[in-house]
Amino acid sequence: MECRNFVRGKITGLNIDKLVSLESENYSDPIFMVRLMVDNRILSFEMGRLIYEVVGNAVVENRHVVVGTGSSQLILAAMYALSDPLNDPNPVSVVSASPYYSSYPEMADFLRSGLFKWAGDARTFDKDGPYIEMVTTPNNPDGFIREPVVNRAKGMPVHDLAYYWPQYTAITSAADHDIMLFTVSKCTGHAGSRIGWAIVKDEAVARKMVKFIEVSSIGVSKEAQNRAATILEIISLSCCTKSDDNKLENFFEFSHALMAERWKKLREAIKNNKLFHLAKFPKLHCNFAKDYTETYPAFAWMKCNESGVDCEKLLKGHKILTRSGKRFGSDEEYVRISMLSRDEEFDLFLLRISAIVHHDN
């Protein structure tokens, strides 16, 4: 892709008035991801906008971008922003289709809020009234593309798109939902920066989310935002047309190749072992790669084929730490395995899992 009006370290041709139309006089206000730092005017919104122009995985025009301390804070901010205006005497139900992200139940119930409450699997949800449905796509833990399940008039879906990047899955279209959550930890691997952002259609919802962030953490670290903006800038530049001025390796192509290699090694490690099963994913046309690509999720959702076997316990006996399917609203025959560990850890995992020939009851 050719990146126009973009020079490393500098953005040109901006309409500043439009970008900061919602910026408050308080510089801790995280709305719009615009940070006009007093000295050097770092415009991290424009960096974020550029990455979506390059990848094409989300609609950002005429949207409000709210920055949070990781997507975890933004999930709670979204729950608050959607439930608070309803003035419902009962907590709004929060649901997600199983297998769901294991932290959703704990996050919804941790503070015992009177605004919202975890209500379980979206597939079995039958309660009347308003509800919030968390839609993680690609899904954590199983990697499949998801749509809302309940689909009722009073539903308020929140789309968690942390893994909707081309190293994990094909970018089939630009996502266009009311609330879309992203995080630098899954996009680039810089989890320690603790930066996430929400792309929000409704201004009132965005402002409510900002208020939650202001009260809970008094804004978002400027140093972390600056670092995240720089990272996104370099990654965007790496995806531009190769030239004498751009000798960077395409970040997403490199990451996709790395994920493909790891998934190939894992499948080979268990191919002669009838004890374990991994799902297969169809090839889809990726608008970013301009070709058909396979899905390589950040986590492997592995099943133990022997009925009644606690897969987490079995693997722990072979010094492999995983997370049980029960944590995700599923069965103990399943486990979630990270595909993002360091090389030495992943190689050791492959060595140990390939050594498991059978399970003795």
C-alpha positions as a LaTeX table, in Angstrom:
\begin{tabular}{lrrr}
\hline
Residue & $x$ (\AA) & $y$ (\AA) & $z$ (\AA) \\
\hline
Met1 & 0.00 & 0.00 & 0.00 \\
Glu2 & 1.17 & 3.52 & $-0.77$ \\
Cys3 & 0.76 & 5.84 & 2.23 \\
Arg4 & $-0.05$ & 9.38 & 1.19 \\
Asn5 & 0.73 & 12.47 & 3.26 \\
Phe6 & 2.71 & 10.33 & 5.67 \\
Val7 & 6.30 & 10.84 & 6.69 \\
Arg8 & 7.92 & 8.96 & 9.52 \\
Gly9 & 7.61 & 11.10 & 12.63 \\
Lys10 & 5.31 & 13.65 & 11.01 \\
Ile11 & 1.69 & 13.87 & 9.85 \\
Thr12 & 0.78 & 16.45 & 7.23 \\
Gly13 & $-2.42$ & 17.94 & 5.90 \\
Leu14 & $-4.52$ & 17.61 & 9.07 \\
Asn15 & $-7.70$ & 19.47 & 9.87 \\
Ile16 & $-6.94$ & 20.12 & 13.53 \\
Asp17 & $-10.31$ & 21.73 & 14.29 \\
Lys18 & $-12.16$ & 18.63 & 13.13 \\
Leu19 & $-9.89$ & 16.27 & 15.04 \\
Val20 & $-10.23$ & 18.05 & 18.35 \\
Ser21 & $-13.90$ & 18.98 & 18.10 \\
Leu22 & $-14.67$ & 16.95 & 21.21 \\
Glu23 & $-11.46$ & 17.67 & 23.10 \\
Ser24 & $-12.10$ & 19.22 & 26.48 \\
Glu25 & $-9.92$ & 21.83 & 28.15 \\
Asn26 & $-8.71$ & 19.08 & 30.49 \\
Tyr27 & $-5.78$ & 17.37 & 28.78 \\
Ser28 & $-6.49$ & 14.16 & 30.72 \\
Asp29 & $-9.70$ & 13.73 & 28.71 \\
Pro30 & $-8.99$ & 10.59 & 26.63 \\
Ile31 & $-11.72$ & 11.08 & 24.02 \\
Phe32 & $-10.71$ & 10.93 & 20.36 \\
Met33 & $-7.26$ & 9.58 & 21.17 \\
Val34 & $-6.02$ & 13.09 & 20.32 \\
Arg35 & $-3.24$ & 14.20 & 22.58 \\
Leu36 & $-2.12$ & 17.74 & 21.87 \\
Met37 & 0.97 & 17.59 & 24.02 \\
Val38 & 2.05 & 21.14 & 24.86 \\
Asp39 & 5.58 & 20.80 & 23.48 \\
Asn40 & 5.40 & 18.67 & 20.37 \\
Arg41 & 1.70 & 18.17 & 19.54 \\
Ile42 & 1.61 & 14.41 & 19.30 \\
Leu43 & $-1.50$ & 13.49 & 17.33 \\
Ser44 & $-2.02$ & 9.87 & 18.26 \\
Phe45 & $-5.51$ & 9.83 & 16.76 \\
Glu46 & $-4.01$ & 10.34 & 13.34 \\
Met47 & $-1.59$ & 7.49 & 13.95 \\
Gly48 & $-4.52$ & 5.29 & 14.88 \\
Arg49 & $-6.50$ & 6.42 & 11.84 \\
Leu50 & $-3.61$ & 5.55 & 9.55 \\
Ile51 & $-3.31$ & 1.96 & 10.79 \\
Tyr52 & $-6.95$ & 1.40 & 9.84 \\
Glu53 & $-6.38$ & 2.92 & 6.41 \\
Val54 & $-3.50$ & 0.50 & 5.92 \\
Val55 & $-5.21$ & $-2.63$ & 7.27 \\
Gly56 & $-8.85$ & $-1.84$ & 6.43 \\
Asn57 & $-10.28$ & $-3.72$ & 9.41 \\
Ala58 & $-12.56$ & $-1.03$ & 10.86 \\
Val59 & $-14.53$ & 2.06 & 9.91 \\
Val60 & $-13.16$ & 5.14 & 11.70 \\
Glu61 & $-14.69$ & 8.03 & 9.77 \\
Asn62 & $-17.21$ & 10.04 & 11.82 \\
Arg63 & $-16.46$ & 7.93 & 14.89 \\
His64 & $-15.30$ & 8.83 & 18.38 \\
Val65 & $-12.20$ & 7.09 & 19.71 \\
Val66 & $-11.87$ & 6.62 & 23.46 \\
Val67 & $-8.50$ & 5.59 & 24.88 \\
Gly68 & $-8.25$ & 3.40 & 27.97 \\
Thr69 & $-5.69$ & 1.62 & 30.09 \\
Gly70 & $-5.92$ & $-1.56$ & 28.07 \\
Ser71 & $-9.15$ & $-2.94$ & 26.65 \\
Ser72 & $-10.11$ & $-4.32$ & 30.09 \\
Gln73 & $-10.86$ & $-0.82$ & 31.36 \\
Leu74 & $-12.77$ & $-0.08$ & 28.15 \\
Ile75 & $-14.96$ & $-3.17$ & 28.58 \\
Leu76 & $-16.09$ & $-1.88$ & 31.98 \\
Ala77 & $-16.42$ & 1.65 & 30.59 \\
Ala78 & $-18.71$ & 0.34 & 27.83 \\
Met79 & $-20.84$ & $-1.63$ & 30.31 \\
Tyr80 & $-21.20$ & 1.50 & 32.43 \\
Ala81 & $-21.95$ & 3.80 & 29.50 \\
Leu82 & $-24.67$ & 1.51 & 28.14 \\
Ser83 & $-26.37$ & 0.64 & 31.43 \\
Asp84 & $-26.23$ & 3.90 & 33.42 \\
Pro85 & $-28.63$ & 5.97 & 31.22 \\
Leu86 & $-31.35$ & 3.29 & 31.43 \\
Asn87 & $-32.13$ & 3.96 & 35.11 \\
Asp88 & $-33.31$ & 0.36 & 35.34 \\
Pro89 & $-34.06$ & $-0.80$ & 38.92 \\
Asn90 & $-32.48$ & $-4.15$ & 38.05 \\
Pro91 & $-28.94$ & $-4.73$ & 36.79 \\
Val92 & $-28.63$ & $-5.03$ & 33.02 \\
Ser93 & $-27.75$ & $-8.57$ & 31.97 \\
Val94 & $-24.31$ & $-9.11$ & 30.42 \\
Val95 & $-23.99$ & $-12.20$ & 28.22 \\
Ser96 & $-21.61$ & $-13.79$ & 25.74 \\
Ala97 & $-21.82$ & $-16.98$ & 23.70 \\
Ser98 & $-19.83$ & $-19.92$ & 25.06 \\
Pro99 & $-16.93$ & $-20.40$ & 24.82 \\
Tyr100 & $-16.44$ & $-16.80$ & 25.90 \\
Tyr101 & $-13.49$ & $-14.77$ & 27.14 \\
Ser102 & $-12.87$ & $-16.06$ & 30.65 \\
Ser103 & $-12.60$ & $-12.59$ & 32.23 \\
Tyr104 & $-16.08$ & $-11.39$ & 31.19 \\
Pro105 & $-17.94$ & $-12.97$ & 34.16 \\
Glu106 & $-15.43$ & $-11.72$ & 36.71 \\
Met107 & $-15.29$ & $-8.23$ & 35.23 \\
Ala108 & $-19.09$ & $-7.90$ & 35.18 \\
Asp109 & $-19.53$ & $-9.06$ & 38.79 \\
Phe110 & $-16.31$ & $-7.99$ & 40.53 \\
Leu111 & $-17.66$ & $-4.71$ & 41.96 \\
Arg112 & $-21.18$ & $-6.10$ & 42.46 \\
Ser113 & $-22.52$ & $-3.11$ & 40.58 \\
Gly114 & $-26.23$ & $-2.36$ & 40.59 \\
Leu115 & $-25.92$ & $-1.31$ & 36.94 \\
Phe116 & $-25.00$ & $-4.61$ & 35.27 \\
Lys117 & $-24.58$ & $-8.28$ & 36.14 \\
Trp118 & $-23.19$ & $-11.37$ & 34.41 \\
Ala119 & $-26.04$ & $-13.53$ & 33.04 \\
Gly120 & $-24.10$ & $-16.34$ & 31.40 \\
Asp121 & $-24.15$ & $-17.97$ & 27.99 \\
Ala122 & $-25.87$ & $-15.90$ & 25.29 \\
Arg123 & $-27.11$ & $-19.10$ & 23.63 \\
Thr124 & $-29.34$ & $-19.92$ & 26.60 \\
Phe125 & $-30.26$ & $-16.36$ & 27.62 \\
Asp126 & $-34.07$ & $-15.93$ & 27.73 \\
Lys127 & $-34.61$ & $-13.00$ & 30.08 \\
Asp128 & $-36.74$ & $-10.04$ & 28.96 \\
Gly129 & $-35.47$ & $-6.49$ & 29.03 \\
Pro130 & $-32.25$ & $-4.75$ & 28.00 \\
Tyr131 & $-28.99$ & $-6.69$ & 27.83 \\
Ile132 & $-25.36$ & $-6.22$ & 26.82 \\
Glu133 & $-23.87$ & $-8.91$ & 24.60 \\
Met134 & $-20.09$ & $-9.17$ & 24.39 \\
Val135 & $-19.16$ & $-10.33$ & 20.88 \\
Thr136 & $-15.49$ & $-11.31$ & 20.58 \\
Thr137 & $-14.48$ & $-11.81$ & 16.96 \\
Pro138 & $-12.24$ & $-13.56$ & 16.17 \\
Asn139 & $-13.25$ & $-15.31$ & 19.35 \\
Asn140 & $-11.07$ & $-15.83$ & 22.38 \\
Pro141 & $-10.57$ & $-18.76$ & 23.01 \\
Asp142 & $-11.50$ & $-20.70$ & 19.84 \\
Gly143 & $-10.55$ & $-18.24$ & 17.06 \\
Phe144 & $-13.81$ & $-18.38$ & 15.10 \\
Ile145 & $-15.58$ & $-15.36$ & 13.64 \\
Arg146 & $-18.62$ & $-14.40$ & 15.72 \\
Glu147 & $-21.88$ & $-12.50$ & 15.31 \\
Pro148 & $-24.40$ & $-11.51$ & 18.01 \\
Val149 & $-26.46$ & $-14.49$ & 19.14 \\
Val150 & $-29.43$ & $-13.07$ & 21.07 \\
Asn151 & $-30.52$ & $-10.42$ & 18.52 \\
Arg152 & $-33.41$ & $-8.79$ & 20.40 \\
Ala153 & $-34.75$ & $-5.26$ & 20.22 \\
Lys154 & $-33.23$ & $-4.12$ & 23.52 \\
Gly155 & $-29.83$ & $-5.65$ & 22.89 \\
Met156 & $-26.64$ & $-3.59$ & 23.12 \\
Pro157 & $-23.76$ & $-5.49$ & 21.50 \\
Val158 & $-20.15$ & $-4.60$ & 22.26 \\
His159 & $-17.70$ & $-5.98$ & 19.69 \\
Asp160 & $-14.32$ & $-6.95$ & 21.09 \\
Leu161 & $-12.05$ & $-6.94$ & 18.02 \\
Ala162 & $-8.73$ & $-7.36$ & 19.78 \\
Tyr163 & $-7.73$ & $-10.15$ & 17.39 \\
Tyr164 & $-9.14$ & $-8.72$ & 14.15 \\
Trp165 & $-5.71$ & $-8.13$ & 12.63 \\
Pro166 & $-4.17$ & $-9.83$ & 9.57 \\
Gln167 & $-1.60$ & $-11.92$ & 11.45 \\
Tyr168 & $-4.48$ & $-13.84$ & 13.07 \\
Thr169 & $-7.30$ & $-13.88$ & 10.53 \\
Ala170 & $-8.36$ & $-12.71$ & 7.09 \\
Ile171 & $-9.59$ & $-9.11$ & 6.95 \\
Thr172 & $-12.76$ & $-9.70$ & 4.96 \\
Ser173 & $-14.33$ & $-6.26$ & 5.51 \\
Ala174 & $-14.07$ & $-3.10$ & 7.56 \\
Ala175 & $-15.95$ & $-3.75$ & 10.81 \\
Asp176 & $-18.71$ & $-1.21$ & 11.41 \\
His177 & $-20.39$ & $-1.61$ & 14.80 \\
Asp178 & $-21.68$ & 0.70 & 17.53 \\
Ile179 & $-18.79$ & $-0.04$ & 19.91 \\
Met180 & $-15.56$ & $-1.72$ & 18.77 \\
Leu181 & $-12.70$ & $-2.47$ & 21.16 \\
Phe182 & $-9.03$ & $-2.80$ & 20.22 \\
Thr183 & $-5.79$ & $-3.09$ & 22.16 \\
Val184 & $-2.14$ & $-2.56$ & 21.30 \\
Ser185 & $-1.25$ & $-5.73$ & 23.21 \\
Lys186 & $-2.87$ & $-8.00$ & 20.62 \\
Cys187 & $-2.21$ & $-5.81$ & 17.58 \\
Thr188 & 1.52 & $-5.39$ & 18.16 \\
Gly189 & 2.38 & $-7.50$ & 21.22 \\
His190 & 3.21 & $-4.50$ & 23.44 \\
Ala191 & 0.99 & $-5.59$ & 26.32 \\
Gly192 & 3.07 & $-3.74$ & 28.91 \\
Ser193 & 2.09 & $-0.37$ & 27.46 \\
Arg194 & $-1.49$ & $-0.98$ & 28.66 \\
Ile195 & $-3.18$ & 0.98 & 25.87 \\
Gly196 & $-6.52$ & 0.11 & 24.35 \\
Trp197 & $-9.07$ & 2.11 & 22.42 \\
Ala198 & $-12.75$ & 1.98 & 21.58 \\
Ile199 & $-14.25$ & 3.19 & 18.31 \\
Val200 & $-17.72$ & 4.46 & 19.18 \\
Lys201 & $-20.55$ & 5.71 & 16.97 \\
Asp202 & $-22.64$ & 7.56 & 19.54 \\
Glu203 & $-21.13$ & 10.69 & 21.10 \\
Ala204 & $-23.16$ & 10.35 & 24.32 \\
Val205 & $-21.88$ & 6.80 & 24.84 \\
Ala206 & $-18.32$ & 7.94 & 24.14 \\
Arg207 & $-18.59$ & 10.72 & 26.70 \\
Lys208 & $-19.96$ & 8.29 & 29.30 \\
Met209 & $-17.01$ & 6.01 & 28.68 \\
Val210 & $-14.64$ & 8.95 & 29.08 \\
Lys211 & $-16.26$ & 9.83 & 32.41 \\
Phe212 & $-15.74$ & 6.29 & 33.66 \\
Ile213 & $-12.05$ & 6.44 & 32.73 \\
Glu214 & $-11.60$ & 9.85 & 34.32 \\
Val215 & $-13.11$ & 8.67 & 37.61 \\
Ser216 & $-11.41$ & 5.26 & 37.70 \\
Ser217 & $-7.88$ & 6.24 & 36.69 \\
Ile218 & $-7.83$ & 10.04 & 36.15 \\
Gly219 & $-7.15$ & 9.65 & 32.45 \\
Val220 & $-4.59$ & 7.55 & 30.60 \\
Ser221 & $-0.80$ & 7.69 & 30.80 \\
Lys222 & 0.59 & 10.17 & 28.25 \\
Glu223 & 3.90 & 8.29 & 28.07 \\
Ala224 & 2.06 & 5.06 & 27.20 \\
Gln225 & $-0.05$ & 6.84 & 24.58 \\
Asn226 & 3.06 & 8.39 & 23.04 \\
Arg227 & 4.77 & 4.98 & 22.89 \\
Ala228 & 1.70 & 3.31 & 21.38 \\
Ala229 & 1.36 & 6.08 & 18.79 \\
Thr230 & 5.00 & 5.66 & 17.79 \\
Ile231 & 4.61 & 1.88 & 17.50 \\
Leu232 & 1.50 & 2.21 & 15.32 \\
Glu233 & 3.31 & 4.77 & 13.18 \\
Ile234 & 6.25 & 2.46 & 12.51 \\
Ile235 & 3.97 & $-0.51$ & 11.82 \\
Ser236 & 1.91 & 1.56 & 9.38 \\
Leu237 & 5.07 & 2.69 & 7.61 \\
Ser238 & 6.28 & $-0.92$ & 7.34 \\
Cys239 & 3.13 & $-1.78$ & 5.37 \\
Cys240 & 3.61 & 0.98 & 2.82 \\
Thr241 & 5.02 & 0.46 & $-0.66$ \\
Lys242 & 8.69 & $-0.50$ & $-0.55$ \\
Ser243 & 11.08 & 2.24 & $-1.55$ \\
Asp244 & 14.58 & 3.48 & $-0.80$ \\
Asp245 & 13.08 & 5.44 & 2.11 \\
Asn246 & 11.17 & 2.45 & 3.47 \\
Lys247 & 13.26 & $-0.64$ & 4.09 \\
Leu248 & 11.15 & $-1.95$ & 6.98 \\
Glu249 & 9.83 & $-5.48$ & 6.78 \\
Asn250 & 6.03 & $-5.58$ & 6.59 \\
Phe251 & 5.00 & $-6.16$ & 10.20 \\
Phe252 & 1.77 & $-8.03$ & 9.50 \\
Glu253 & 3.30 & $-10.23$ & 6.81 \\
Phe254 & 6.13 & $-11.17$ & 9.17 \\
Ser255 & 3.71 & $-11.83$ & 12.05 \\
His256 & 1.38 & $-13.88$ & 9.84 \\
Ala257 & 4.29 & $-16.06$ & 8.69 \\
Leu258 & 5.38 & $-16.57$ & 12.30 \\
Met259 & 1.86 & $-17.59$ & 13.39 \\
Ala260 & 1.58 & $-19.94$ & 10.39 \\
Glu261 & 4.85 & $-21.62$ & 11.35 \\
Arg262 & 3.78 & $-22.10$ & 14.96 \\
Trp263 & 0.39 & $-23.56$ & 14.03 \\
Lys264 & 2.07 & $-25.92$ & 11.56 \\
Lys265 & 4.45 & $-27.15$ & 14.26 \\
Leu266 & 1.62 & $-27.69$ & 16.76 \\
Arg267 & $-0.49$ & $-29.65$ & 14.28 \\
Glu268 & 2.53 & $-31.79$ & 13.41 \\
Ala269 & 3.24 & $-32.40$ & 17.11 \\
Ile270 & $-0.21$ & $-33.94$ & 17.69 \\
Lys271 & $-0.99$ & $-35.43$ & 14.26 \\
Asn272 & $-0.02$ & $-38.95$ & 15.33 \\
Asn273 & $-1.72$ & $-38.56$ & 18.69 \\
Lys274 & $-5.39$ & $-39.50$ & 18.72 \\
Leu275 & $-5.81$ & $-37.99$ & 22.17 \\
Phe276 & $-5.97$ & $-34.34$ & 21.06 \\
His277 & $-8.01$ & $-32.46$ & 18.46 \\
Leu278 & $-7.65$ & $-28.98$ & 16.94 \\
Ala279 & $-10.30$ & $-27.28$ & 14.81 \\
Lys280 & $-9.59$ & $-26.48$ & 11.18 \\
Phe281 & $-10.33$ & $-23.06$ & 9.72 \\
Pro282 & $-11.42$ & $-22.28$ & 6.14 \\
Lys283 & $-9.34$ & $-20.11$ & 3.85 \\
Leu284 & $-10.88$ & $-16.67$ & 3.36 \\
His285 & $-10.00$ & $-13.79$ & 1.07 \\
Cys286 & $-8.06$ & $-11.16$ & 2.98 \\
Asn287 & $-8.43$ & $-7.60$ & 1.71 \\
Phe288 & $-5.14$ & $-6.65$ & 3.34 \\
Ala289 & $-3.11$ & $-9.50$ & 1.83 \\
Lys290 & $-5.12$ & $-9.41$ & $-1.41$ \\
Asp291 & $-5.16$ & $-13.20$ & $-1.36$ \\
Tyr292 & $-6.81$ & $-16.15$ & 0.33 \\
Thr293 & $-5.26$ & $-16.74$ & 3.75 \\
Glu294 & $-5.71$ & $-19.17$ & 6.60 \\
Thr295 & $-6.67$ & $-18.34$ & 10.16 \\
Tyr296 & $-3.97$ & $-18.60$ & 12.83 \\
Pro297 & $-5.55$ & $-17.64$ & 16.17 \\
Ala298 & $-3.60$ & $-16.28$ & 19.11 \\
Phe299 & $-4.81$ & $-19.25$ & 21.15 \\
Ala300 & $-5.27$ & $-22.93$ & 20.38 \\
Trp301 & $-8.58$ & $-24.30$ & 21.62 \\
Met302 & $-7.63$ & $-27.94$ & 22.03 \\
Lys303 & $-9.94$ & $-30.83$ & 22.90 \\
Cys304 & $-9.07$ & $-34.10$ & 24.60 \\
Asn305 & $-10.92$ & $-36.79$ & 22.66 \\
Glu306 & $-11.26$ & $-39.13$ & 25.61 \\
Ser307 & $-14.63$ & $-38.49$ & 27.25 \\
Gly308 & $-14.53$ & $-37.31$ & 30.85 \\
Val309 & $-10.83$ & $-36.44$ & 30.86 \\
Asp310 & $-9.86$ & $-33.18$ & 32.55 \\
Cys311 & $-7.52$ & $-31.90$ & 29.84 \\
Glu312 & $-6.01$ & $-29.15$ & 31.98 \\
Lys313 & $-5.15$ & $-31.67$ & 34.72 \\
Leu314 & $-3.76$ & $-34.12$ & 32.17 \\
Leu315 & $-1.44$ & $-31.55$ & 30.60 \\
Lys316 & $-0.38$ & $-30.17$ & 33.97 \\
Gly317 & 0.82 & $-33.67$ & 34.80 \\
His318 & 3.19 & $-33.31$ & 31.84 \\
Lys319 & 4.35 & $-29.86$ & 33.02 \\
Ile320 & 2.18 & $-27.96$ & 30.51 \\
Leu321 & 0.14 & $-25.12$ & 32.01 \\
Thr322 & $-3.11$ & $-24.29$ & 30.22 \\
Arg323 & $-6.51$ & $-22.80$ & 31.06 \\
Ser324 & $-9.45$ & $-25.16$ & 31.44 \\
Gly325 & $-12.47$ & $-24.92$ & 29.17 \\
Lys326 & $-14.63$ & $-24.56$ & 32.29 \\
Arg327 & $-13.22$ & $-21.04$ & 32.69 \\
Phe328 & $-14.73$ & $-20.19$ & 29.30 \\
Gly329 & $-18.19$ & $-21.60$ & 29.97 \\
Ser330 & $-17.32$ & $-24.85$ & 28.18 \\
Asp331 & $-16.29$ & $-28.38$ & 29.20 \\
Glu332 & $-13.23$ & $-29.72$ & 30.99 \\
Glu333 & $-12.26$ & $-31.69$ & 27.87 \\
Tyr334 & $-11.12$ & $-28.37$ & 26.36 \\
Val335 & $-8.13$ & $-26.18$ & 27.18 \\
Arg336 & $-6.84$ & $-22.87$ & 25.86 \\
Ile337 & $-3.16$ & $-22.75$ & 24.93 \\
Ser338 & $-1.33$ & $-19.52$ & 24.12 \\
Met339 & 0.36 & $-19.39$ & 20.72 \\
Leu340 & 2.10 & $-16.12$ & 21.61 \\
Ser341 & 4.71 & $-17.26$ & 24.13 \\
Arg342 & 8.44 & $-16.71$ & 23.66 \\
Asp343 & 10.27 & $-19.03$ & 21.26 \\
Glu344 & 12.03 & $-21.05$ & 23.95 \\
Glu345 & 8.76 & $-21.57$ & 25.86 \\
Phe346 & 6.85 & $-22.56$ & 22.73 \\
Asp347 & 9.55 & $-25.01$ & 21.64 \\
Leu348 & 9.53 & $-26.62$ & 25.09 \\
Phe349 & 5.73 & $-26.88$ & 24.93 \\
Leu350 & 5.95 & $-28.67$ & 21.57 \\
Leu351 & 8.55 & $-31.06$ & 22.96 \\
Arg352 & 6.40 & $-31.98$ & 25.94 \\
Ile353 & 3.09 & $-32.32$ & 24.13 \\
Ser354 & 4.59 & $-34.47$ & 21.40 \\
Ala355 & 5.85 & $-36.83$ & 24.12 \\
Ile356 & 2.30 & $-37.57$ & 25.31 \\
Val357 & 1.45 & $-40.80$ & 23.52 \\
His358 & $-1.72$ & $-41.82$ & 25.33 \\
His359 & $-3.61$ & $-41.30$ & 28.57 \\
Asp360 & $-3.78$ & $-44.03$ & 31.14 \\
Asn361 & $-6.93$ & $-43.91$ & 33.27 \\
\hline
\end{tabular}
